[in-house]
Amino acid sequence: MSSLLESLFSLKEHKTNIKTEVLARITTFMTMAYIIFVNPSIVKATGMPFEAVMIATAMSAAFATLCMAFLANYPFALAPGMGLNAYFTYTVVLGMGLSWQEALGAVFISGVVFLLLTLTKIRETIINAMPATLKSAVSAGIGLFIAFIGMQGAGIVVNSDATLVTLGDLTNPSAFLAIVGLIITGLLMAKGVKGSILWGIIITTILAIPLGVAQMPEKIIELPTLATWSPVLFKADISGALGKGILTIVFAFLFVDLFDTAGTLVGVSQQAGFLDEDGNLPKVEKALLADSVGTIAGSMMGTPTVTTYVESASGVAQGGRTGLTGVVVALCFILSIFFTPVIAIVPAAATAPALIIVGALMLKNVVYIQWDNIAESLAAFVTIVAMPFTYSIATGISLGFIIYPIIKFFYGEGEDVHWIVYLLGFLFIVKYIYL
């Protein structure tokens, strides 16, 4: 067995061994397993069944991570993306009026386009053309949006006729429990506990039972069946999506996944020492290919866009260097579907702290924005605040791309802006005028 694993993953060449790889990937799984709870809790607002999406989440994560392991031999794990699932739910389905089946069709189409862009190397060109300011702003804006969704779900923030939003009743069991869970998770993270977000969800769910916010499951383990998964399996409506004029939707899926994946690959690769002397990632095409194929397969399985997870860095920190670690993560995700009765009881009060903390982690990218340069900072600021204020990731992206080239041009720095950015800005202006 060891010789087979060596031939598949070149363990000695990467100065690692089976034990190190296995332990590294268990660490990675613990840090990102919250997605098993959080993804279905977000998309269920579209009408998608929680347990079916939970299985789709685990299976798509397992499949995509295996693709990364065998295609690129990198220790990167993939799963349905935070932010992308929020855009899928609140903008595409609830905001634009598409059915969740049509939205999955749009995800499938974006995956196919992504695959074509990857095979033709256009994807790399687009990544290089986009200004670093907007890359950081999009990530930070999504972070605020995710945190806002978490606060709403737990009742910490509620509607207000006078001010649009206001503080909810913190004595409400759900809101109170979410705040307690946030504190617990924050303390665990401060202590450096591995899988802090997952442990925070588990502890908060346990506390929710005596408060009546959650109910004890009738059983712990349940054999997964095709009938449970079938409500979302192969339900993507591609023809219906094409009939709804989905150019903007597909672009938003593409854009967010494009830079989320690029940023994660570069950041984690730098930590692992994978980058070459020019700062480039070898076999990047294969890594991007795994991401594209994962999105296509995920849409068929019944979940929004699959992307590379920054939590992969936790496994790298534990010594993970090859695709063997991805095999272990995939197995962990598959095993998780046997515990659907337990996962199904997790309340919004338990997932809200995870959303808020993930949002906080994504917001840290604002440090890379040149705040003392108005030509850079204004577009970034509008991009960030527009996402939670308009309840739309796509709106934040489009406004940023309109403002950035205009300000840069009149500021005298127009030559620094790639022609692709000017083109995108123009197309967004046309969209707002005529669509």
Contacts in CASP RR format, 6 or more apart in sequence:
PFRMAT RR
TARGET T0000
AUTHOR 0000-0000-0000
METHOD contacts of the structure
MODEL  1
MSSLLESLFSLKEHKTNIKTEVLARITTFMTMAYIIFVNPSIVKATGMPF
EAVMIATAMSAAFATLCMAFLANYPFALAPGMGLNAYFTYTVVLGMGLSW
QEALGAVFISGVVFLLLTLTKIRETIINAMPATLKSAVSAGIGLFIAFIG
MQGAGIVVNSDATLVTLGDLTNPSAFLAIVGLIITGLLMAKGVKGSILWG
IIITTILAIPLGVAQMPEKIIELPTLATWSPVLFKADISGALGKGILTIV
FAFLFVDLFDTAGTLVGVSQQAGFLDEDGNLPKVEKALLADSVGTIAGSM
MGTPTVTTYVESASGVAQGGRTGLTGVVVALCFILSIFFTPVIAIVPAAA
TAPALIIVGALMLKNVVYIQWDNIAESLAAFVTIVAMPFTYSIATGISLG
FIIYPIIKFFYGEGEDVHWIVYLLGFLFIVKYIYL
2 18 0 8 1.000
5 11 0 8 1.000
5 18 0 8 1.000
5 324 0 8 1.000
6 12 0 8 1.000
8 70 0 8 1.000
8 324 0 8 1.000
9 21 0 8 1.000
9 69 0 8 1.000
9 73 0 8 1.000
9 322 0 8 1.000
9 323 0 8 1.000
9 324 0 8 1.000
10 73 0 8 1.000
10 322 0 8 1.000
11 17 0 8 1.000
11 18 0 8 1.000
11 21 0 8 1.000
11 322 0 8 1.000
11 324 0 8 1.000
14 321 0 8 1.000
14 322 0 8 1.000
15 321 0 8 1.000
16 319 0 8 1.000
16 320 0 8 1.000
16 321 0 8 1.000
16 322 0 8 1.000
18 324 0 8 1.000
20 318 0 8 1.000
20 319 0 8 1.000
20 320 0 8 1.000
21 75 0 8 1.000
21 319 0 8 1.000
21 320 0 8 1.000
21 321 0 8 1.000
21 322 0 8 1.000
21 323 0 8 1.000
21 324 0 8 1.000
21 325 0 8 1.000
21 328 0 8 1.000
22 324 0 8 1.000
22 325 0 8 1.000
22 328 0 8 1.000
23 318 0 8 1.000
24 75 0 8 1.000
24 315 0 8 1.000
24 316 0 8 1.000
24 318 0 8 1.000
24 319 0 8 1.000
24 320 0 8 1.000
24 325 0 8 1.000
25 75 0 8 1.000
25 77 0 8 1.000
25 315 0 8 1.000
25 320 0 8 1.000
25 324 0 8 1.000
25 325 0 8 1.000
25 326 0 8 1.000
25 327 0 8 1.000
25 328 0 8 1.000
25 329 0 8 1.000
25 332 0 8 1.000
26 328 0 8 1.000
26 332 0 8 1.000
27 194 0 8 1.000
27 195 0 8 1.000
27 314 0 8 1.000
27 315 0 8 1.000
27 317 0 8 1.000
27 318 0 8 1.000
28 75 0 8 1.000
28 77 0 8 1.000
28 311 0 8 1.000
28 312 0 8 1.000
28 314 0 8 1.000
28 315 0 8 1.000
28 325 0 8 1.000
28 326 0 8 1.000
28 329 0 8 1.000
29 77 0 8 1.000
29 328 0 8 1.000
29 329 0 8 1.000
29 332 0 8 1.000
29 333 0 8 1.000
30 194 0 8 1.000
30 195 0 8 1.000
30 198 0 8 1.000
30 314 0 8 1.000
31 194 0 8 1.000
31 195 0 8 1.000
31 196 0 8 1.000
31 197 0 8 1.000
31 198 0 8 1.000
31 311 0 8 1.000
31 314 0 8 1.000
31 315 0 8 1.000
32 77 0 8 1.000
32 79 0 8 1.000
32 309 0 8 1.000
32 311 0 8 1.000
32 312 0 8 1.000
33 195 0 8 1.000
33 198 0 8 1.000
33 332 0 8 1.000
33 336 0 8 1.000
34 197 0 8 1.000
34 198 0 8 1.000
34 201 0 8 1.000
34 351 0 8 1.000
34 354 0 8 1.000
35 57 0 8 1.000
35 61 0 8 1.000
35 79 0 8 1.000
35 80 0 8 1.000
35 81 0 8 1.000
35 82 0 8 1.000
35 309 0 8 1.000
36 54 0 8 1.000
36 57 0 8 1.000
36 58 0 8 1.000
36 333 0 8 1.000
36 336 0 8 1.000
36 343 0 8 1.000
37 54 0 8 1.000
37 201 0 8 1.000
37 343 0 8 1.000
37 346 0 8 1.000
37 350 0 8 1.000
37 351 0 8 1.000
37 354 0 8 1.000
38 82 0 8 1.000
38 351 0 8 1.000
38 354 0 8 1.000
38 355 0 8 1.000
39 53 0 8 1.000
39 54 0 8 1.000
39 57 0 8 1.000
39 79 0 8 1.000
39 80 0 8 1.000
39 81 0 8 1.000
39 85 0 8 1.000
39 303 0 8 1.000
39 304 0 8 1.000
40 48 0 8 1.000
40 50 0 8 1.000
40 51 0 8 1.000
40 53 0 8 1.000
40 54 0 8 1.000
40 57 0 8 1.000
41 50 0 8 1.000
41 346 0 8 1.000
41 348 0 8 1.000
41 351 0 8 1.000
42 85 0 8 1.000
42 86 0 8 1.000
42 89 0 8 1.000
42 149 0 8 1.000
43 53 0 8 1.000
43 85 0 8 1.000
43 88 0 8 1.000
43 89 0 8 1.000
43 100 0 8 1.000
43 303 0 8 1.000
43 304 0 8 1.000
44 50 0 8 1.000
44 53 0 8 1.000
45 89 0 8 1.000
45 90 0 8 1.000
45 93 0 8 1.000
45 94 0 8 1.000
46 88 0 8 1.000
46 89 0 8 1.000
46 93 0 8 1.000
46 94 0 8 1.000
46 100 0 8 1.000
46 103 0 8 1.000
47 100 0 8 1.000
48 100 0 8 1.000
48 231 0 8 1.000
48 232 0 8 1.000
48 302 0 8 1.000
49 231 0 8 1.000
49 232 0 8 1.000
50 344 0 8 1.000
51 228 0 8 1.000
51 340 0 8 1.000
51 344 0 8 1.000
52 228 0 8 1.000
52 229 0 8 1.000
52 230 0 8 1.000
52 231 0 8 1.000
52 232 0 8 1.000
52 233 0 8 1.000
52 302 0 8 1.000
53 232 0 8 1.000
53 302 0 8 1.000
53 303 0 8 1.000
54 337 0 8 1.000
54 340 0 8 1.000
54 343 0 8 1.000
54 344 0 8 1.000
55 224 0 8 1.000
55 228 0 8 1.000
55 229 0 8 1.000
55 337 0 8 1.000
55 340 0 8 1.000
56 229 0 8 1.000
56 232 0 8 1.000
56 233 0 8 1.000
56 298 0 8 1.000
56 301 0 8 1.000
56 302 0 8 1.000
56 303 0 8 1.000
57 79 0 8 1.000
57 80 0 8 1.000
57 303 0 8 1.000
58 333 0 8 1.000
58 334 0 8 1.000
58 336 0 8 1.000
58 337 0 8 1.000
59 229 0 8 1.000
59 301 0 8 1.000
59 333 0 8 1.000
59 334 0 8 1.000
59 337 0 8 1.000
60 79 0 8 1.000
60 80 0 8 1.000
60 294 0 8 1.000
60 297 0 8 1.000
60 298 0 8 1.000
60 301 0 8 1.000
60 302 0 8 1.000
60 303 0 8 1.000
60 306 0 8 1.000
61 77 0 8 1.000
61 78 0 8 1.000
61 79 0 8 1.000
61 80 0 8 1.000
61 306 0 8 1.000
61 329 0 8 1.000
61 330 0 8 1.000
61 333 0 8 1.000
62 329 0 8 1.000
62 330 0 8 1.000
62 331 0 8 1.000
62 333 0 8 1.000
62 334 0 8 1.000
63 294 0 8 1.000
63 297 0 8 1.000
63 298 0 8 1.000
63 301 0 8 1.000
63 330 0 8 1.000
64 78 0 8 1.000
64 79 0 8 1.000
64 290 0 8 1.000
64 291 0 8 1.000
64 293 0 8 1.000
64 294 0 8 1.000
64 295 0 8 1.000
64 297 0 8 1.000
64 298 0 8 1.000
64 306 0 8 1.000
65 76 0 8 1.000
65 77 0 8 1.000
65 78 0 8 1.000
65 79 0 8 1.000
65 326 0 8 1.000
65 329 0 8 1.000
65 330 0 8 1.000
65 333 0 8 1.000
66 326 0 8 1.000
66 327 0 8 1.000
66 330 0 8 1.000
67 78 0 8 1.000
67 289 0 8 1.000
67 290 0 8 1.000
67 293 0 8 1.000
67 294 0 8 1.000
68 74 0 8 1.000
68 76 0 8 1.000
68 77 0 8 1.000
68 78 0 8 1.000
68 287 0 8 1.000
68 290 0 8 1.000
68 291 0 8 1.000
68 308 0 8 1.000
68 323 0 8 1.000
68 326 0 8 1.000
69 322 0 8 1.000
69 323 0 8 1.000
69 324 0 8 1.000
69 325 0 8 1.000
69 326 0 8 1.000
69 327 0 8 1.000
69 330 0 8 1.000
70 323 0 8 1.000
71 286 0 8 1.000
71 287 0 8 1.000
71 289 0 8 1.000
71 290 0 8 1.000
72 283 0 8 1.000
72 286 0 8 1.000
72 287 0 8 1.000
72 289 0 8 1.000
72 290 0 8 1.000
72 323 0 8 1.000
73 283 0 8 1.000
73 322 0 8 1.000
73 323 0 8 1.000
74 269 0 8 1.000
74 274 0 8 1.000
74 283 0 8 1.000
74 287 0 8 1.000
74 322 0 8 1.000
74 323 0 8 1.000
75 272 0 8 1.000
75 312 0 8 1.000
75 315 0 8 1.000
75 316 0 8 1.000
75 320 0 8 1.000
75 321 0 8 1.000
75 322 0 8 1.000
75 323 0 8 1.000
75 325 0 8 1.000
75 326 0 8 1.000
76 264 0 8 1.000
76 265 0 8 1.000
76 268 0 8 1.000
76 287 0 8 1.000
76 308 0 8 1.000
76 309 0 8 1.000
76 312 0 8 1.000
76 326 0 8 1.000
77 308 0 8 1.000
77 309 0 8 1.000
77 311 0 8 1.000
77 312 0 8 1.000
77 326 0 8 1.000
77 329 0 8 1.000
78 290 0 8 1.000
78 291 0 8 1.000
78 294 0 8 1.000
78 306 0 8 1.000
78 307 0 8 1.000
78 308 0 8 1.000
78 309 0 8 1.000
79 306 0 8 1.000
79 307 0 8 1.000
79 309 0 8 1.000
79 333 0 8 1.000
80 298 0 8 1.000
80 303 0 8 1.000
80 304 0 8 1.000
80 305 0 8 1.000
80 306 0 8 1.000
80 307 0 8 1.000
81 257 0 8 1.000
81 260 0 8 1.000
81 304 0 8 1.000
81 305 0 8 1.000
81 306 0 8 1.000
81 307 0 8 1.000
81 309 0 8 1.000
82 142 0 8 1.000
82 146 0 8 1.000
82 355 0 8 1.000
82 358 0 8 1.000
82 362 0 8 1.000
83 142 0 8 1.000
83 143 0 8 1.000
83 145 0 8 1.000
83 146 0 8 1.000
83 256 0 8 1.000
83 393 0 8 1.000
84 253 0 8 1.000
84 256 0 8 1.000
84 257 0 8 1.000
84 260 0 8 1.000
84 304 0 8 1.000
84 305 0 8 1.000
84 307 0 8 1.000
85 303 0 8 1.000
85 304 0 8 1.000
85 305 0 8 1.000
86 142 0 8 1.000
86 145 0 8 1.000
86 146 0 8 1.000
86 149 0 8 1.000
86 393 0 8 1.000
87 252 0 8 1.000
87 253 0 8 1.000
87 256 0 8 1.000
87 304 0 8 1.000
87 392 0 8 1.000
87 393 0 8 1.000
87 394 0 8 1.000
88 103 0 8 1.000
88 107 0 8 1.000
88 304 0 8 1.000
88 305 0 8 1.000
89 304 0 8 1.000
90 149 0 8 1.000
90 391 0 8 1.000
90 392 0 8 1.000
91 252 0 8 1.000
91 391 0 8 1.000
91 392 0 8 1.000
91 393 0 8 1.000
91 394 0 8 1.000
92 98 0 8 1.000
92 103 0 8 1.000
92 106 0 8 1.000
92 249 0 8 1.000
93 99 0 8 1.000
93 100 0 8 1.000
93 103 0 8 1.000
95 391 0 8 1.000
95 392 0 8 1.000
96 244 0 8 1.000
96 249 0 8 1.000
98 106 0 8 1.000
98 241 0 8 1.000
98 244 0 8 1.000
98 246 0 8 1.000
98 249 0 8 1.000
99 237 0 8 1.000
101 235 0 8 1.000
101 236 0 8 1.000
101 237 0 8 1.000
101 240 0 8 1.000
102 237 0 8 1.000
102 240 0 8 1.000
102 241 0 8 1.000
102 244 0 8 1.000
103 241 0 8 1.000
103 249 0 8 1.000
103 304 0 8 1.000
104 232 0 8 1.000
104 235 0 8 1.000
104 236 0 8 1.000
104 237 0 8 1.000
104 299 0 8 1.000
104 302 0 8 1.000
104 304 0 8 1.000
105 236 0 8 1.000
105 237 0 8 1.000
105 238 0 8 1.000
105 240 0 8 1.000
105 241 0 8 1.000
105 299 0 8 1.000
106 241 0 8 1.000
106 246 0 8 1.000
106 249 0 8 1.000
106 250 0 8 1.000
106 253 0 8 1.000
107 236 0 8 1.000
107 253 0 8 1.000
107 295 0 8 1.000
107 298 0 8 1.000
107 299 0 8 1.000
107 304 0 8 1.000
107 305 0 8 1.000
108 236 0 8 1.000
108 238 0 8 1.000
108 241 0 8 1.000
108 296 0 8 1.000
108 299 0 8 1.000
108 300 0 8 1.000
109 238 0 8 1.000
109 241 0 8 1.000
109 242 0 8 1.000
109 246 0 8 1.000
109 250 0 8 1.000
110 249 0 8 1.000
110 250 0 8 1.000
110 253 0 8 1.000
110 254 0 8 1.000
110 257 0 8 1.000
110 295 0 8 1.000
110 305 0 8 1.000
111 253 0 8 1.000
111 254 0 8 1.000
111 292 0 8 1.000
111 295 0 8 1.000
111 296 0 8 1.000
111 299 0 8 1.000
111 305 0 8 1.000
112 296 0 8 1.000
113 250 0 8 1.000
113 254 0 8 1.000
114 123 0 8 1.000
114 254 0 8 1.000
114 257 0 8 1.000
114 258 0 8 1.000
114 291 0 8 1.000
114 292 0 8 1.000
114 295 0 8 1.000
115 289 0 8 1.000
115 292 0 8 1.000
115 293 0 8 1.000
115 296 0 8 1.000
116 122 0 8 1.000
117 123 0 8 1.000
117 126 0 8 1.000
117 254 0 8 1.000
118 285 0 8 1.000
118 288 0 8 1.000
118 289 0 8 1.000
118 291 0 8 1.000
118 292 0 8 1.000
119 289 0 8 1.000
121 285 0 8 1.000
123 258 0 8 1.000
123 288 0 8 1.000
124 284 0 8 1.000
125 420 0 8 1.000
126 258 0 8 1.000
126 420 0 8 1.000
127 258 0 8 1.000
127 259 0 8 1.000
127 262 0 8 1.000
129 418 0 8 1.000
129 419 0 8 1.000
129 420 0 8 1.000
129 421 0 8 1.000
130 259 0 8 1.000
130 418 0 8 1.000
130 420 0 8 1.000
130 421 0 8 1.000
131 376 0 8 1.000
131 404 0 8 1.000
131 417 0 8 1.000
131 418 0 8 1.000
131 421 0 8 1.000
132 368 0 8 1.000
133 368 0 8 1.000
133 369 0 8 1.000
133 370 0 8 1.000
133 376 0 8 1.000
133 377 0 8 1.000
133 379 0 8 1.000
133 380 0 8 1.000
133 404 0 8 1.000
134 379 0 8 1.000
134 380 0 8 1.000
134 383 0 8 1.000
134 400 0 8 1.000
134 401 0 8 1.000
134 404 0 8 1.000
135 259 0 8 1.000
135 262 0 8 1.000
135 263 0 8 1.000
135 365 0 8 1.000
136 365 0 8 1.000
136 366 0 8 1.000
136 368 0 8 1.000
136 369 0 8 1.000
136 380 0 8 1.000
137 365 0 8 1.000
137 366 0 8 1.000
137 369 0 8 1.000
137 379 0 8 1.000
137 380 0 8 1.000
137 381 0 8 1.000
137 383 0 8 1.000
137 384 0 8 1.000
137 400 0 8 1.000
138 255 0 8 1.000
138 256 0 8 1.000
138 259 0 8 1.000
138 383 0 8 1.000
138 393 0 8 1.000
138 396 0 8 1.000
138 397 0 8 1.000
139 259 0 8 1.000
139 260 0 8 1.000
139 362 0 8 1.000
139 365 0 8 1.000
140 362 0 8 1.000
140 363 0 8 1.000
140 364 0 8 1.000
140 365 0 8 1.000
140 366 0 8 1.000
140 384 0 8 1.000
141 362 0 8 1.000
141 363 0 8 1.000
141 383 0 8 1.000
141 384 0 8 1.000
141 385 0 8 1.000
141 387 0 8 1.000
141 388 0 8 1.000
141 393 0 8 1.000
141 396 0 8 1.000
142 256 0 8 1.000
142 359 0 8 1.000
142 362 0 8 1.000
142 387 0 8 1.000
142 393 0 8 1.000
143 358 0 8 1.000
143 359 0 8 1.000
143 360 0 8 1.000
143 362 0 8 1.000
143 363 0 8 1.000
144 359 0 8 1.000
144 363 0 8 1.000
144 384 0 8 1.000
144 385 0 8 1.000
144 387 0 8 1.000
144 388 0 8 1.000
145 387 0 8 1.000
145 388 0 8 1.000
145 391 0 8 1.000
145 393 0 8 1.000
146 355 0 8 1.000
146 356 0 8 1.000
146 358 0 8 1.000
146 359 0 8 1.000
146 362 0 8 1.000
147 355 0 8 1.000
147 356 0 8 1.000
147 358 0 8 1.000
147 359 0 8 1.000
147 360 0 8 1.000
147 363 0 8 1.000
147 388 0 8 1.000
148 157 0 8 1.000
148 388 0 8 1.000
149 355 0 8 1.000
150 156 0 8 1.000
150 178 0 8 1.000
150 348 0 8 1.000
150 351 0 8 1.000
150 352 0 8 1.000
150 355 0 8 1.000
150 356 0 8 1.000
151 157 0 8 1.000
151 178 0 8 1.000
151 352 0 8 1.000
151 356 0 8 1.000
152 158 0 8 1.000
153 174 0 8 1.000
153 348 0 8 1.000
153 352 0 8 1.000
154 174 0 8 1.000
154 175 0 8 1.000
154 177 0 8 1.000
154 178 0 8 1.000
154 348 0 8 1.000
154 349 0 8 1.000
154 352 0 8 1.000
155 168 0 8 1.000
155 169 0 8 1.000
155 172 0 8 1.000
155 174 0 8 1.000
155 175 0 8 1.000
155 178 0 8 1.000
156 167 0 8 1.000
156 168 0 8 1.000
156 170 0 8 1.000
156 175 0 8 1.000
156 178 0 8 1.000
156 179 0 8 1.000
156 352 0 8 1.000
157 165 0 8 1.000
157 166 0 8 1.000
157 167 0 8 1.000
157 168 0 8 1.000
158 165 0 8 1.000
158 166 0 8 1.000
158 167 0 8 1.000
158 168 0 8 1.000
158 169 0 8 1.000
159 165 0 8 1.000
159 166 0 8 1.000
160 166 0 8 1.000
168 175 0 8 1.000
169 175 0 8 1.000
170 176 0 8 1.000
170 179 0 8 1.000
173 208 0 8 1.000
173 211 0 8 1.000
173 212 0 8 1.000
173 213 0 8 1.000
173 349 0 8 1.000
174 213 0 8 1.000
174 347 0 8 1.000
174 348 0 8 1.000
174 349 0 8 1.000
175 349 0 8 1.000
177 204 0 8 1.000
177 207 0 8 1.000
177 208 0 8 1.000
177 211 0 8 1.000
177 213 0 8 1.000
177 347 0 8 1.000
177 349 0 8 1.000
177 350 0 8 1.000
178 204 0 8 1.000
178 348 0 8 1.000
178 349 0 8 1.000
178 350 0 8 1.000
178 352 0 8 1.000
178 353 0 8 1.000
180 204 0 8 1.000
180 207 0 8 1.000
181 200 0 8 1.000
181 203 0 8 1.000
181 204 0 8 1.000
181 207 0 8 1.000
181 349 0 8 1.000
181 350 0 8 1.000
181 353 0 8 1.000
182 352 0 8 1.000
182 353 0 8 1.000
182 356 0 8 1.000
182 357 0 8 1.000
184 200 0 8 1.000
184 203 0 8 1.000
184 204 0 8 1.000
184 353 0 8 1.000
185 196 0 8 1.000
185 197 0 8 1.000
185 199 0 8 1.000
185 200 0 8 1.000
185 201 0 8 1.000
185 204 0 8 1.000
185 353 0 8 1.000
185 354 0 8 1.000
185 357 0 8 1.000
186 196 0 8 1.000
186 357 0 8 1.000
188 195 0 8 1.000
188 196 0 8 1.000
188 199 0 8 1.000
188 200 0 8 1.000
189 196 0 8 1.000
189 197 0 8 1.000
189 357 0 8 1.000
193 199 0 8 1.000
194 314 0 8 1.000
195 314 0 8 1.000
197 353 0 8 1.000
197 354 0 8 1.000
197 357 0 8 1.000
197 358 0 8 1.000
200 350 0 8 1.000
200 353 0 8 1.000
200 354 0 8 1.000
201 346 0 8 1.000
201 350 0 8 1.000
201 351 0 8 1.000
201 353 0 8 1.000
201 354 0 8 1.000
204 349 0 8 1.000
204 350 0 8 1.000
204 353 0 8 1.000
205 214 0 8 1.000
205 345 0 8 1.000
205 346 0 8 1.000
205 347 0 8 1.000
205 350 0 8 1.000
208 214 0 8 1.000
208 347 0 8 1.000
208 349 0 8 1.000
208 350 0 8 1.000
209 215 0 8 1.000
209 216 0 8 1.000
213 347 0 8 1.000
213 349 0 8 1.000
214 345 0 8 1.000
214 346 0 8 1.000
214 347 0 8 1.000
214 350 0 8 1.000
215 345 0 8 1.000
216 345 0 8 1.000
217 341 0 8 1.000
217 342 0 8 1.000
217 344 0 8 1.000
217 345 0 8 1.000
218 341 0 8 1.000
219 341 0 8 1.000
220 339 0 8 1.000
220 341 0 8 1.000
220 342 0 8 1.000
221 338 0 8 1.000
221 339 0 8 1.000
221 341 0 8 1.000
222 338 0 8 1.000
222 339 0 8 1.000
222 340 0 8 1.000
222 341 0 8 1.000
223 338 0 8 1.000
224 337 0 8 1.000
224 338 0 8 1.000
224 340 0 8 1.000
226 233 0 8 1.000
228 340 0 8 1.000
232 301 0 8 1.000
232 302 0 8 1.000
232 303 0 8 1.000
233 300 0 8 1.000
233 301 0 8 1.000
233 302 0 8 1.000
234 300 0 8 1.000
235 302 0 8 1.000
236 299 0 8 1.000
236 300 0 8 1.000
236 302 0 8 1.000
241 249 0 8 1.000
248 394 0 8 1.000
248 398 0 8 1.000
248 431 0 8 1.000
248 435 0 8 1.000
249 394 0 8 1.000
251 394 0 8 1.000
252 393 0 8 1.000
252 394 0 8 1.000
252 397 0 8 1.000
253 305 0 8 1.000
255 397 0 8 1.000
256 305 0 8 1.000
256 393 0 8 1.000
256 397 0 8 1.000
257 291 0 8 1.000
257 295 0 8 1.000
257 305 0 8 1.000
257 307 0 8 1.000
260 307 0 8 1.000
260 308 0 8 1.000
261 288 0 8 1.000
261 291 0 8 1.000
261 307 0 8 1.000
261 308 0 8 1.000
264 307 0 8 1.000
264 308 0 8 1.000
264 309 0 8 1.000
264 310 0 8 1.000
264 312 0 8 1.000
265 281 0 8 1.000
265 284 0 8 1.000
265 287 0 8 1.000
265 288 0 8 1.000
265 308 0 8 1.000
266 275 0 8 1.000
266 281 0 8 1.000
267 310 0 8 1.000
267 313 0 8 1.000
268 310 0 8 1.000
268 312 0 8 1.000
268 313 0 8 1.000
268 316 0 8 1.000
269 275 0 8 1.000
269 281 0 8 1.000
271 313 0 8 1.000
271 316 0 8 1.000
271 317 0 8 1.000
272 316 0 8 1.000
272 320 0 8 1.000
272 321 0 8 1.000
274 281 0 8 1.000
274 282 0 8 1.000
275 281 0 8 1.000
276 282 0 8 1.000
281 287 0 8 1.000
287 308 0 8 1.000
291 306 0 8 1.000
291 307 0 8 1.000
291 308 0 8 1.000
294 306 0 8 1.000
295 305 0 8 1.000
295 306 0 8 1.000
295 307 0 8 1.000
297 306 0 8 1.000
298 306 0 8 1.000
299 305 0 8 1.000
315 325 0 8 1.000
336 343 0 8 1.000
366 380 0 8 1.000
366 384 0 8 1.000
369 376 0 8 1.000
369 377 0 8 1.000
369 380 0 8 1.000
370 376 0 8 1.000
370 377 0 8 1.000
371 377 0 8 1.000
374 407 0 8 1.000
374 411 0 8 1.000
375 407 0 8 1.000
375 408 0 8 1.000
375 411 0 8 1.000
375 413 0 8 1.000
378 403 0 8 1.000
378 407 0 8 1.000
379 400 0 8 1.000
379 401 0 8 1.000
379 403 0 8 1.000
379 404 0 8 1.000
379 407 0 8 1.000
380 400 0 8 1.000
382 396 0 8 1.000
382 399 0 8 1.000
382 400 0 8 1.000
382 403 0 8 1.000
383 396 0 8 1.000
383 397 0 8 1.000
383 399 0 8 1.000
383 400 0 8 1.000
386 392 0 8 1.000
386 395 0 8 1.000
386 396 0 8 1.000
386 399 0 8 1.000
386 400 0 8 1.000
387 393 0 8 1.000
387 395 0 8 1.000
387 396 0 8 1.000
390 396 0 8 1.000
398 425 0 8 1.000
398 428 0 8 1.000
398 431 0 8 1.000
398 432 0 8 1.000
399 428 0 8 1.000
401 421 0 8 1.000
401 424 0 8 1.000
401 425 0 8 1.000
401 428 0 8 1.000
402 425 0 8 1.000
402 428 0 8 1.000
402 429 0 8 1.000
404 417 0 8 1.000
404 421 0 8 1.000
405 414 0 8 1.000
405 417 0 8 1.000
405 421 0 8 1.000
405 422 0 8 1.000
405 425 0 8 1.000
408 414 0 8 1.000
408 416 0 8 1.000
408 417 0 8 1.000
409 417 0 8 1.000
END
